[in-house]
């Protein structure tokens, strides 16, 4: 990117300049004498806690994998955080500050002498100390290189196999590495087209950071190289010592008898590849303009252009006045809104859109589930076919699987010191990244020159703590999802001047007929002990243009075009390393303002939250492009100079970005909540589903009530989070309105009236999906939950399909799924994934029902749909579908899967840690909760001398 401009005070500038002289260094000799590390003061004073189930240890030898399969045993520290995490379901109601560590780790710096389990020193300038309770690595270095080497070495100890998987996912080579299971095929087919790169592209990104980000860029790449060196050191030692992860044997990489084979060395470009997976899935935003255009066309076809557009905009809800906001004090941050007069919009001709084919030249089992099991040695037979359903089961990763949408799955609750018992801000916050064994993230503490933090990092890019705590501050993030991806319509042409077709591979670029760049990845596989999928291969192919990657073909005004997807972070997958480096630097982050400046260097779309002893704060990061005047970011736009991003340079994929002040940010607000909801007034959404009801309301209502009463504690804020985590959004937010409609006249059918009473009783008790008692595996209001699960999709269809018509209803459900309950048979989030109620038609139903009831609605739907606006007809539609739902047996509502029998309601909801390796874990109670979570309250802060921290 072009050099950023900063507004930093003198101490911060000095810290940046100091990097050029004090930290940059080549690897010091391993045997050289090193100074003692500087003592660090922990200002949390025992009031910081965290948790990351199932456990820190994510590596298992072949013997340990066999033991897990045969006897259910687990390697040390692979599951010792699982019960504490699960225990909060039953334990939150009686939670006190003193009981927090029953359910969380003590997140203090360092390890008490009597709690040291092991000390490893892979070099003389670093030690890795692990504690007895959780086995978390506490990495302390006397040199910068040694600290980062230790981080890489610890990552190898805890996540070697996982890192190997994800570098191959990022490179689009998962099937060649781990086997051809259908889920593996699907996963690489979803990831690689989003970030297709040549090796030269990856190397260019490394060089860009090193040469374009000043001293911090040079330091970042030096840190990354030290981290890679540490990974490779462990890789070599574990291979030679035969304690490497057993999955390498099971997938045919290493012979268990002779030890012949290799774990390929890691390199810097692997980190870029891993970053593309992590950032793209959790920090992306926008896109989907082609599907949006199709639903707009469907609305226009039904109602005419003017009225159809009005109807569509009422469902699009870009800036809904009733939406829950993180910055709720009325401050406006205009971005990506609907222009008064749109220019350059490129809507497709009706029926002309076709998706760009990705897969070519299939052979053997490609696209099939054909299996040809190999003859496994007797000792390995218990593990035969353990990856037959994929090394990453289909739909497990956010935004993958059939009907998937990108999902932010994290939340944050922060309360200002004005409203807490102690007078210090309190935060309960963390990212939800799914449930895996091992987790995608790993806990660690890093202490070394210019680094002082504890928290989590995504495995493979763990040079710095990405979310966690420093000496006197803590921070976390939620996925923001604002619009940083646009769709362009490039006009197709033929090099010889003949008439183009939709299949043409040249396009007009500034008037010149230009060839598209063909990018390919050929993968092949053969059966192994782990994956019995028969031998096969295929070739993935995408076309790259100066306006991004081709996703669809169509005609616009009769002319053939290719629709392309262009995101600002493409070719900049790891640039955010600068922001993370700054967040770990105690000399730079000294207060809320300096934290916000550091977070501004993170290019992906995230909401960042901060708390120290004095201030709670928020900042929304992301490379938000400055669009040409009149461009509608919600729809495809013509690929012409007049409609490009301002300052756009296609060679480096850089542009002019909105400045710091235009990103939603705040300090000292009474409280903050985020559950991937809208950030602020006039900050338009990049997707459907941000209306009057959002899962963020589950947090906002509870935290607002705590703040109104005052005296908030760590325990009370954690209770609010835990209660929301067990609550059915539909039951809390929509059922009251549904009951008003149903009871607008007496319910005369006795059986149906009993059903209505069951639902009302569930609502009155909190609309929770919770066991009768710990371990009962039966919900307290099991019938009411079953009825709601069966009723919701039926009532939405009865409420909206008659008025919208089949075409428009179907098109809008393509933009936004109607439901996302925790049950395995619902929603796009996949089975047993925890996260629920992010995407659904709750906001549409809320507005429509209130319109039917004659209530005031701000930002109403353009029409009233339930019963065509007639309360009596609406009631009949709801009663009819409710009667149908009540009769649906549990075995149909919860059809069962590989983990649950048909009809097992609790199990259908329950969280299962998806095995990415050979170790599996027990099923735990459903919680809609961050995977990694902090509870923090700092009672003190560093003192300052002069202009810098003391």
HELIX and SHEET records of a PDB file:
HELIX    1   1 UNK A   10  UNK A   18  1                                   9    
HELIX    2   2 UNK A   19  UNK A   23  3                                   5    
HELIX    3   3 UNK A   62  UNK A   71  1                                  10    
HELIX    4   4 UNK A   82  UNK A   91  1                                  10    
HELIX    5   5 UNK A   92  UNK A   94  5                                   3    
HELIX    6   6 UNK A   97  UNK A  102  5                                   6    
HELIX    7   7 UNK A  113  UNK A  115  5                                   3    
HELIX    8   8 UNK A  144  UNK A  170  1                                  27    
HELIX    9   9 UNK A  174  UNK A  178  1                                   5    
HELIX   10  10 UNK A  182  UNK A  191  1                                  10    
HELIX   11  11 UNK A  192  UNK A  194  5                                   3    
HELIX   12  12 UNK A  199  UNK A  212  1                                  14    
HELIX   13  13 UNK A  214  UNK A  241  1                                  28    
HELIX   14  14 UNK A  247  UNK A  250  1                                   4    
HELIX   15  15 UNK A  268  UNK A  282  1                                  15    
HELIX   16  16 UNK A  289  UNK A  303  1                                  15    
HELIX   17  17 UNK A  305  UNK A  316  1                                  12    
HELIX   18  18 UNK A  378  UNK A  383  5                                   6    
HELIX   19  19 UNK A  417  UNK A  419  5                                   3    
HELIX   20  20 UNK A  577  UNK A  583  1                                   7    
HELIX   21  21 UNK A  592  UNK A  599  1                                   8    
HELIX   22  22 UNK A  641  UNK A  643  5                                   3    
HELIX   23  23 UNK A  660  UNK A  662  5                                   3    
HELIX   24  24 UNK A  696  UNK A  709  1                                  14    
HELIX   25  25 UNK A  714  UNK A  725  1                                  12    
HELIX   26  26 UNK A  729  UNK A  729  1                                   1    
HELIX   27  27 UNK A  730  UNK A  734  3                                   5    
HELIX   28  28 UNK A  735  UNK A  742  1                                   8    
HELIX   29  29 UNK A  750  UNK A  764  1                                  15    
HELIX   30  30 UNK A  782  UNK A  815  1                                  34    
HELIX   31  31 UNK A  842  UNK A  852  1                                  11    
HELIX   32  32 UNK A  866  UNK A  869  5                                   4    
HELIX   33  33 UNK A  871  UNK A  886  1                                  16    
HELIX   34  34 UNK A  890  UNK A  893  1                                   4    
HELIX   35  35 UNK A  905  UNK A  909  1                                   5    
SHEET    1   A 6 UNK A 105  UNK A 106  0                                        
SHEET    2   A 6 UNK A  48  UNK A  52 -1                                        
SHEET    3   A 6 UNK A 932  UNK A 936 -1                                        
SHEET    4   A 6 UNK A 426  UNK A 430 -1                                        
SHEET    5   A 6 UNK A 411  UNK A 415 -1                                        
SHEET    6   A 6 UNK A 671  UNK A 674 -1                                        
SHEET    1   B10 UNK A 116  UNK A 123  0                                        
SHEET    2   B10 UNK A 126  UNK A 131 -1                                        
SHEET    3   B10 UNK A 137  UNK A 141 -1                                        
SHEET    4   B10 UNK A 441  UNK A 448  1                                        
SHEET    5   B10 UNK A 451  UNK A 458 -1                                        
SHEET    6   B10 UNK A 467  UNK A 469 -1                                        
SHEET    7   B10 UNK A 473  UNK A 479 -1                                        
SHEET    8   B10 UNK A 606  UNK A 612 -1                                        
SHEET    9   B10 UNK A 616  UNK A 621 -1                                        
SHEET   10   B10 UNK A 665  UNK A 667 -1                                        
SHEET    1   C 2 UNK A 332  UNK A 335  0                                        
SHEET    2   C 2 UNK A 681  UNK A 683  1                                        
SHEET    1   D 4 UNK A 354  UNK A 355  0                                        
SHEET    2   D 4 UNK A 548  UNK A 556 -1                                        
SHEET    3   D 4 UNK A 536  UNK A 545 -1                                        
SHEET    4   D 4 UNK A 359  UNK A 364 -1                                        
SHEET    1   E 6 UNK A 354  UNK A 355  0                                        
SHEET    2   E 6 UNK A 548  UNK A 556 -1                                        
SHEET    3   E 6 UNK A 559  UNK A 567 -1                                        
SHEET    4   E 6 UNK A 485  UNK A 493 -1                                        
SHEET    5   E 6 UNK A 506  UNK A 509 -1                                        
SHEET    6   E 6 UNK A 512  UNK A 515 -1                                        
SHEET    1   F 4 UNK A 354  UNK A 355  0                                        
SHEET    2   F 4 UNK A 548  UNK A 556 -1                                        
SHEET    3   F 4 UNK A 536  UNK A 545 -1                                        
SHEET    4   F 4 UNK A 517  UNK A 525 -1                                        
SHEET    1   G 5 UNK A 354  UNK A 355  0                                        
SHEET    2   G 5 UNK A 548  UNK A 556 -1                                        
SHEET    3   G 5 UNK A 559  UNK A 567 -1                                        
SHEET    4   G 5 UNK A 485  UNK A 493 -1                                        
SHEET    5   G 5 UNK A 637  UNK A 638  1                                        
SHEET    1   H 2 UNK A 436  UNK A 437  0                                        
SHEET    2   H 2 UNK A 914  UNK A 915  1                                        
SHEET    1   I 2 UNK A 944  UNK A 945  0                                        
SHEET    2   I 2 UNK A 948  UNK A 949 -1                                        
END                                                                             
